[in-house]
């Protein structure tokens, strides 16, 4: 199975505050992080929120040295 790259984003706080007025929790599942056949981590997605792409800012996690 091919894994897709996962990205992290910053979310516009005004959007988050407005969404919290309607619903303060959205529960979802988890995903495994694999390195070939080896499990190297798990991301547990709790309190996730739906976000329109226009309210996101990609977070660069690249190590620059």
URQUI-V686912 format. One record per helix or strand of 2 or more residues. SS is the DSSP state (@ for helix, = for strand). FROM is the first residue (numbers start at 1). LEN is the number of residues. If there is no record, write none. Layout:
<<SS;FROM;LEN> <SS;FROM;LEN>>
This chain:
<<=;8;4> <@;13;10> <=;30;6> <=;38;7> <@;53;3> <=;56;4>>
